Amino acid sequence: MAELEFPIIVDLAKFQRSDLEFFQYLKDHGCKGVIVQLTAGTDGYPYSQNPRAAEQINNAHAVGLPVHAYHYCYSSTYEGMLLEAQNFITQFTLMGLDKENCFAFLDEEDETYNSYNATDDCNVWLKAVRAAGIKNVGTYSMASWFTSGRIIHANLYSSFIWPASYGTSQPNVDDANMWQWTDDWYGVDASYDFHSALIGNSSVDYSDKPEVTLPTTEEQPHVEWTPVQYKIKQDDTLTKISQLTGDSIATIIANNPDQFPNGVDSVIYAGNVLLVNDRGIDFGETSLTECKYVVQDGDTLWGMSEDSDKVGDRPDTIVANNPDVFHGDMNTTIYPNQVILYYR
């Protein structure tokens, strides 16, 4: 698709690079701004902070690019949305982002936890973030969520919307402010900013902004892990399993999404098997069955992750289990006939 004459904004998660050369490369090819994922979920759902966020923000600023932020949503309850908002607000503040000028986006697209009618959920988050003093808020989702009525644009607290629609000549959503038109613009997601809202203030020298410095925190779940089985006992609780295995509650939930459809409120059953990190603890029954999937033409890491008939594991789990294929990098190109290992 030929590129249109609108500013190009890229969005980055913890899976993308964070080095200075990367941002200079994007800028040299026409990138005008960056949206960095800060958080995802809550401690009651798969929760994580982007461990690369500070470096991504620092180096985007270093090459003169304005930076905005987004949060990936899992919740579909009032309380859950408030907690997700607070997690995001905390990180937004710690990162030193400008509440007056930086945009904060809710990424509302998860099919596992989110209810069909997501407008009210979006509004809880948008109102809470705005109430924290963050002036510019908006909603990102697939075009189909807007056109099907899962998100009703006219009823959103903030009218700023950012739909994703690939392989088309337009966003296919009326009155869109931005349009994510590809997930592979020089290897990253790219969007058009129709009204130049995110390209920043021309009078601001972003390269002169102070660097963000944060304590080192463990990424949850950690990319490098060796999975072993833990069979749930009759008197087990999630807290007890966390204490026994050494995994945080958030990590256990994130690595076993099929067992925790309702986050920490999910019922666990004796006899069911969880995947946990191998810390040399003898749980009795720890053997896993190694399975193999042969990569087909057109397969992607994300496609294999989402298709249970192929692999159905989290992307970071697939990468961790196949170091010879991915070499620890989620952006590694895969090829037909490569063998992907997964465990059940």
VOGU-3710 file (C-alpha; in Angstrom, 3 decimals, decimal comma):
1> maelefpiiv> 0,000/0,000/0,000  1,383/3,405/-0,928  2,080/5,593/2,071  -0,225/8,586/2,515  0,821/12,135/3,357  0,181/11,969/7,102  2,658/11,827/9,994  3,680/8,253/10,831  3,548/7,234/14,489  4,930/3,888/15,687
11> dlakfqrsdl> 3,852/1,944/18,765  6,204/-0,297/20,720  5,844/-2,968/23,404  8,409/-4,842/25,473  9,100/-7,102/22,489  10,589/-4,304/20,385  14,092/-2,917/20,493  15,058/-0,054/22,771  18,525/0,971/21,575  19,392/4,433/20,290
21> effqylkdhg> 20,264/3,182/16,798  16,785/1,680/16,453  15,056/4,998/17,097  17,423/6,890/14,832  16,642/4,321/12,115  12,887/4,848/12,554  13,267/8,619/12,506  15,460/8,485/9,400  12,665/6,600/7,626  10,013/9,150/8,512
31> ckgvivqlta> 8,729/8,292/11,986  7,357/11,411/13,704  6,420/10,055/17,132  6,352/6,994/19,384  3,713/5,369/21,594  5,274/3,097/24,236  3,368/0,377/26,090  3,838/0,926/29,812  1,596/-1,698/31,397  -0,802/-4,554/30,744
41> gtdgypysqn> -3,590/-5,925/32,933  -3,622/-5,916/36,713  -2,398/-8,190/39,472  -5,757/-9,957/39,174  -5,233/-10,638/35,487  -2,022/-11,271/33,539  -0,090/-8,214/34,694  3,153/-6,821/33,449  5,164/-3,650/33,158  7,282/-3,016/30,100
51> praaeqinna> 10,859/-3,450/31,388  12,192/-1,613/28,343  9,861/1,378/28,650  12,361/3,715/30,298  15,056/2,988/27,726  12,575/3,245/24,846  11,371/6,617/26,122  14,899/7,902/26,754  16,212/6,937/23,340  13,128/8,131/21,451
61> havglpvhay> 13,597/11,503/23,145  17,347/11,399/22,466  16,732/11,424/18,699  14,102/14,150/19,043  10,866/12,144/18,876  7,846/12,932/21,083  6,645/10,004/23,214  3,148/8,914/24,239  1,955/5,826/26,131  -0,582/3,000/26,072
71> hycysstyeg> -1,964/0,270/28,310  -3,104/-3,199/27,171  -6,407/-4,059/28,850  -7,698/-7,405/30,158  -10,446/-6,472/32,651  -14,179/-6,232/32,049  -15,384/-5,131/35,490  -15,614/-1,676/37,039  -13,158/-2,540/39,817  -10,756/-4,212/37,406
81> mlleaqnfit> -10,743/-1,263/35,029  -10,030/1,136/37,891  -7,092/-0,985/39,015  -5,766/-1,192/35,463  -6,033/2,581/35,197  -4,173/3,098/38,471  -1,355/0,765/37,414  -0,964/2,748/34,213  -1,151/6,147/35,942  1,585/5,089/38,355
91> qftlmgldke> 3,943/4,123/35,528  3,035/7,173/33,434  4,035/9,364/36,361  7,215/7,417/37,130  8,270/7,745/33,492  8,043/11,512/33,745  5,649/11,816/30,820  3,974/15,182/30,361  0,359/15,030/31,575  -0,483/18,155/29,611
101> ncfafldeed> 0,780/17,070/26,192  1,390/13,303/26,087  -1,436/11,020/24,974  -2,550/8,007/27,013  -4,285/5,216/25,097  -6,339/2,253/26,243  -5,670/-0,796/24,057  -9,017/-2,608/24,234  -8,826/-5,730/22,088  -8,259/-8,806/24,246
111> etynsynatd> -10,686/-11,636/23,438  -10,019/-13,709/26,557  -11,380/-11,546/29,346  -13,110/-8,533/27,817  -16,889/-8,522/27,553  -18,639/-8,041/24,217  -19,989/-4,609/25,158  -16,778/-2,830/26,060  -17,791/0,843/25,847  -18,556/1,220/29,559
121> dcnvwlkavr> -15,301/-0,522/30,471  -13,369/1,874/28,248  -15,070/4,840/29,876  -14,091/3,733/33,392  -10,433/3,681/32,363  -10,570/6,874/30,299  -12,283/8,848/33,080  -9,856/7,621/35,746  -6,805/8,513/33,662  -8,218/11,929/32,792
131> aagiknvgty> -9,080/12,519/36,476  -5,397/11,880/37,296  -4,543/14,970/35,275  -3,584/13,278/31,997  -5,301/15,577/29,551  -5,206/13,583/26,294  -6,795/10,127/26,360  -7,992/7,846/23,583  -9,067/4,321/22,670  -7,312/1,842/20,397
141> smaswftsgr> -8,898/-1,309/19,011  -9,461/-3,274/15,840  -11,788/-1,603/13,343  -14,212/-4,505/13,797  -14,743/-3,637/17,477  -15,966/-0,197/16,450  -18,049/-1,297/13,466  -19,675/-4,229/15,300  -20,736/-2,120/18,268  -18,411/-3,660/20,812
151> iihanlyssf> -17,093/-0,132/21,259  -19,596/2,621/20,433  -17,638/5,678/19,380  -20,430/8,148/20,071  -20,700/6,938/23,689  -17,002/7,099/24,563  -15,896/9,564/27,233  -13,150/10,714/24,868  -13,927/10,874/21,162  -10,293/10,251/20,152
161> iwpasygtsq> -10,160/6,794/18,528  -7,338/4,845/16,947  -8,574/1,821/14,950  -6,390/-0,852/13,373  -7,206/-2,073/9,874  -4,580/-3,782/7,728  -4,562/-4,424/4,002  -7,113/-1,711/3,286  -7,015/1,773/1,782  -8,698/3,449/4,756
171> pnvddanmwq> -9,373/2,826/8,459  -12,964/1,707/7,780  -14,175/3,539/10,891  -15,868/6,915/10,597  -14,191/9,905/12,246  -11,005/8,039/13,155  -8,256/10,276/14,535  -5,506/7,783/13,778  -5,249/4,591/11,749  -2,878/1,710/12,431
181> wtddwygvda> -2,483/0,522/8,861  0,318/-2,029/9,242  2,137/-4,211/11,753  5,269/-4,305/9,605  6,579/-0,826/8,825  10,316/-1,423/9,076  9,451/-4,182/11,543  7,043/-2,265/13,798  3,381/-1,239/14,014  2,739/2,062/12,261
191> sydfhsalig> -0,189/4,470/12,229  -1,199/7,628/10,416  -1,935/10,645/12,618  -4,654/12,339/10,570  -4,646/15,617/12,521  -0,977/15,695/13,601  -2,078/15,462/17,229  0,877/13,309/18,309  3,787/14,816/16,422  4,640/17,116/19,295
201> nssvdysdkp> 5,281/20,769/19,884  7,770/22,202/17,407  9,149/24,502/20,107  10,121/21,594/22,382  13,584/20,039/22,155  12,763/16,434/23,042  16,415/15,440/22,897  17,018/17,706/25,885  14,525/15,952/28,164  15,946/14,385/31,352
211> evtlptteeq> 16,435/10,627/31,248  14,089/8,320/33,104  15,851/6,274/35,775  14,012/3,423/37,492  14,999/0,513/39,715  15,480/-2,692/37,771  12,349/-4,839/37,978  11,847/-8,430/36,900  9,766/-8,834/33,801  6,687/-10,942/34,535
221> phvewtpvqy> 6,643/-13,578/33,248  10,349/-13,803/32,517  11,165/-14,670/28,908  13,922/-17,122/29,813  12,362/-19,985/31,741  12,296/-23,770/31,834  8,727/-24,995/32,308  7,875/-27,846/34,642  4,527/-29,195/35,748  2,912/-28,604/39,099
231> kikqddtltk> -0,155/-30,713/39,851  -2,703/-28,881/42,004  -3,352/-30,592/45,372  -6,646/-30,814/47,200  -5,927/-28,065/49,741  -3,978/-25,757/47,421  -4,705/-22,068/46,995  -3,130/-19,724/44,467  -1,200/-18,031/47,276  0,070/-21,382/48,568
241> isqltgdsia> 1,150/-22,459/45,072  2,964/-19,130/44,615  4,840/-19,597/47,899  5,722/-23,207/47,080  6,873/-22,672/43,478  8,516/-19,261/43,890  6,472/-17,806/40,995  4,463/-14,671/41,669  0,688/-14,958/41,430  0,790/-12,759/38,314
251> tiiannpdqf> 3,339/-15,078/36,670  1,310/-18,210/37,435  -1,805/-16,643/35,927  0,059/-15,303/32,886  1,657/-18,678/32,117  -1,586/-20,614/32,568  -4,318/-18,492/30,954  -6,558/-21,509/30,294  -6,652/-22,240/34,038  -7,437/-18,654/35,066
261> pngvdsviya> -10,193/-17,246/32,810  -11,269/-14,897/35,620  -7,830/-13,951/36,929  -7,385/-14,390/40,674  -11,125/-15,037/40,982  -10,840/-18,257/38,979  -11,560/-21,560/40,715  -8,638/-23,995/40,712  -9,196/-27,727/40,727  -7,200/-30,534/42,319
271> gnvllvndrg> -5,558/-32,678/39,669  -5,172/-29,904/37,104  -1,634/-29,182/35,977  0,055/-25,767/35,943  3,247/-24,736/34,172  5,700/-23,068/36,553  9,347/-22,061/36,454  11,872/-24,792/37,233  13,763/-23,781/40,360  14,938/-27,285/41,159
281> idfgetslte> 12,013/-27,988/43,509  10,740/-31,558/43,552  6,972/-31,435/43,037  6,702/-35,173/42,484  5,216/-35,151/38,994  7,150/-32,753/36,770  7,395/-34,492/33,394  6,126/-32,748/30,269  5,288/-34,246/26,909  7,305/-32,610/24,136
291> ckyvvqdgdt> 5,180/-31,753/21,089  6,289/-30,458/17,712  4,747/-28,086/15,206  6,231/-27,629/11,722  6,100/-24,038/10,521  3,918/-23,529/7,457  4,111/-20,819/4,818  2,567/-17,639/6,237  2,949/-18,584/9,903  3,977/-15,937/12,415
301> lwgmsedsdk> 4,914/-16,154/16,077  1,681/-14,386/17,001  -0,416/-16,607/14,734  1,041/-19,787/16,232  0,488/-18,351/19,695  -3,189/-17,624/19,076  -4,011/-20,908/17,290  -4,346/-23,851/19,691  -4,257/-26,232/16,718  -0,729/-25,021/16,016
311> vgdrpdtiva> 0,954/-24,153/19,335  -1,363/-22,040/21,467  1,324/-20,909/23,941  2,209/-17,330/24,883  4,725/-15,764/22,454  7,402/-15,439/25,144  6,912/-19,107/26,065  7,376/-20,183/22,427  10,545/-18,078/22,173  11,903/-19,481/25,446
321> nnpdvfhgdm> 11,240/-23,072/24,383  12,898/-22,632/20,967  16,229/-20,806/21,437  17,671/-22,352/18,280  14,871/-20,783/16,221  14,369/-17,406/17,898  17,672/-16,821/19,727  15,709/-14,993/22,405  14,314/-12,429/19,944  10,572/-12,269/19,254
331> nttiypnqvi> 11,239/-10,355/16,031  13,289/-13,190/14,486  12,049/-14,245/11,035  10,741/-17,818/10,925  10,682/-20,051/7,868  8,551/-22,955/6,590  9,631/-26,415/7,806  11,278/-25,136/10,960  10,240/-27,207/13,970  8,650/-25,452/16,953
341> lyyr> 8,702/-27,316/20,285  5,950/-26,917/22,852  4,995/-28,839/25,955  1,772/-30,281/27,358
//
